[in-house]
């Protein structure tokens, strides 16, 4: 009877360990595929109408490398210092203050790379018009700007939750396994 109970506990420990590992990998995949929803790409020169629903700090990145763009791009690549961006609230013509960030943060996501060039505060659900062009000698070159909100926090949250899914069941399974083994 005691051997049967120990075997059940050992099996439970293995199942718990596998369940924690499965949840870990599921959350890693889910969190990294969800990162794309925090990034919105826009091709320039030109203008785009956008609607931002969430309140908070938004960043504008110059996407200087993309696997698909490298094949399409013909002509010089644009330097971020030559990019001029205007952002206006859509209902009125009120310009939005765009700030140059303290540091040149970079992102890399699924073969795309960018550098943060501007940031602004969104007060709540608002429509905007974003316009951009580049100064000479890049005025004819096309480029991509990425609007970002929550990319870093989404990635951090995904990493922390994944670690919790891996560590908590694994530690519990090891402790239960060792306790059962020592008592036998």
C-alpha positions in Angstrom: 0.0 0.0 0.0 2.8 2.4 0.9 4.7 1.6 -2.3 1.6 2.3 -4.4 1.2 5.7 -2.7 4.9 6.6 -3.3 4.6 5.6 -7.0 1.6 7.9 -7.4 3.5 10.8 -5.8 6.5 10.1 -8.1 4.2 10.1 -11.1 2.5 13.3 -9.9 5.9 14.9 -9.6 6.8 14.0 -13.2 3.4 15.2 -14.5 3.8 18.4 -12.5 7.3 19.0 -13.9 6.1 18.3 -17.5 3.0 20.6 -17.0 5.3 23.4 -15.8 7.6 23.0 -18.8 4.6 22.9 -21.2 3.2 26.1 -19.7 6.6 27.7 -19.9 7.0 27.0 -23.6 3.3 27.9 -24.3 3.7 31.3 -22.6 7.0 32.0 -24.3 5.5 31.4 -27.7 2.3 33.3 -26.8 4.1 36.4 -25.4 6.5 36.7 -28.3 3.8 36.3 -31.0 1.8 39.0 -29.1 4.6 41.5 -29.3 3.7 42.3 -32.9 0.4 43.8 -31.8 2.3 46.5 -29.8 4.1 47.7 -33.0 2.4 49.5 -35.9 4.4 50.1 -39.1 3.9 53.0 -41.5 5.6 53.6 -44.9 6.9 57.1 -45.6 7.2 59.7 -47.1 3.6 60.7 -46.8 0.9 60.9 -44.2 -1.3 58.4 -42.4 -4.4 58.7 -40.2 -4.1 56.7 -37.0 -6.2 56.1 -33.9 -4.6 55.5 -30.5 -6.9 54.0 -27.9 -4.5 53.5 -24.9 -3.3 56.3 -22.7 0.5 56.6 -22.1 3.9 57.1 -23.6 4.2 56.2 -27.3 7.5 55.8 -29.1 8.4 56.4 -32.8 11.1 54.1 -34.1 13.0 54.3 -37.4 12.9 50.8 -38.7 16.3 50.7 -40.4 16.4 47.0 -41.2 13.8 44.5 -42.3 14.3 41.2 -44.1 11.5 42.0 -46.5 12.6 45.6 -47.0 16.2 44.7 -47.9 15.0 42.8 -50.9 12.6 45.6 -52.0 14.8 48.6 -51.2 16.4 50.4 -54.1 18.3 53.5 -53.4 20.0 54.9 -50.3 18.8 54.0 -46.8 17.6 56.9 -44.7 19.6 58.2 -41.8 17.4 58.9 -38.7 18.8 62.4 -38.4 17.4 63.3 -41.7 13.8 62.2 -40.8 11.3 64.9 -40.1 8.0 63.9 -38.3 4.9 66.0 -37.7 2.0 64.6 -35.5 -1.3 66.4 -35.3 -4.6 65.6 -33.5 -7.1 64.7 -36.2 -10.2 66.6 -35.1 -8.3 69.9 -34.9 -5.0 70.9 -36.3 -3.3 71.0 -32.9 0.3 69.9 -33.2 1.5 67.3 -30.7 4.8 67.8 -28.9 7.3 65.2 -30.1 10.3 64.8 -27.8 13.7 63.4 -28.6 14.3 60.5 -26.2 17.1 60.6 -23.7 18.7 57.5 -25.2 18.7 55.8 -28.6 16.8 52.6 -27.6 16.8 49.8 -30.2 14.5 46.9 -30.9 14.9 43.7 -32.8 11.9 41.6 -33.6 11.5 38.9 -36.2 14.2 40.1 -38.5 13.3 43.8 -38.1 15.5 46.3 -36.3 14.8 49.9 -35.3 16.0 52.8 -33.3 13.9 55.1 -31.2 13.9 58.7 -32.6 10.9 60.4 -31.0 8.3 59.9 -28.2 5.0 61.6 -27.2 2.3 61.3 -24.6 -1.2 60.2 -25.6 -3.9 61.5 -23.2 -6.5 58.9 -24.2 -8.4 57.7 -27.2 -7.5 60.1 -29.9 -7.2 60.3 -33.7 -3.9 61.6 -35.2 -2.4 62.4 -38.5 1.3 61.5 -38.8 3.3 63.1 -41.6 7.0 62.5 -42.4 9.6 63.2 -45.0 13.3 63.1 -45.1 15.7 65.9 -45.9 18.3 65.9 -48.7 20.0 63.7 -49.9 17.4 61.2 -48.8 14.2 63.0 -49.9 13.3 60.4 -52.5 14.0 57.3 -50.4 11.2 55.4 -48.7 11.5 54.3 -45.1 9.4 52.8 -42.4 8.4 54.3 -39.0 7.1 52.1 -36.2 4.7 53.4 -33.6 5.2 51.5 -30.3 3.3 51.3 -27.1 4.1 48.7 -24.4 6.6 46.6 -26.3 9.1 46.4 -23.5 6.6 45.8 -20.7 4.9 43.1 -22.8 8.2 41.4 -23.3 9.2 41.7 -19.6 5.8 40.4 -18.5 6.1 37.4 -20.8 9.6 36.6 -19.5 8.5 36.8 -15.8 5.4 34.8 -16.2 7.3 32.2 -18.2 9.8 31.9 -15.5 7.1 31.5 -12.8 5.5 28.7 -14.9 8.8 26.9 -15.1 10.1 27.5 -11.6 7.1 27.1 -9.3 6.0 23.6 -10.5 9.5 22.4 -10.9 10.5 23.4 -7.3 7.3 22.0 -5.9 7.8 18.7 -7.8 11.5 18.5 -6.6 10.6 19.2 -3.0 7.7 16.7 -3.0 9.9 14.1 -4.8 12.8 14.5 -2.3 10.4 14.5 0.7 8.8 11.2 -0.5 12.2 9.7 -1.3 13.7 10.6 2.1 10.6 9.2 4.0 10.8 5.9 2.2 
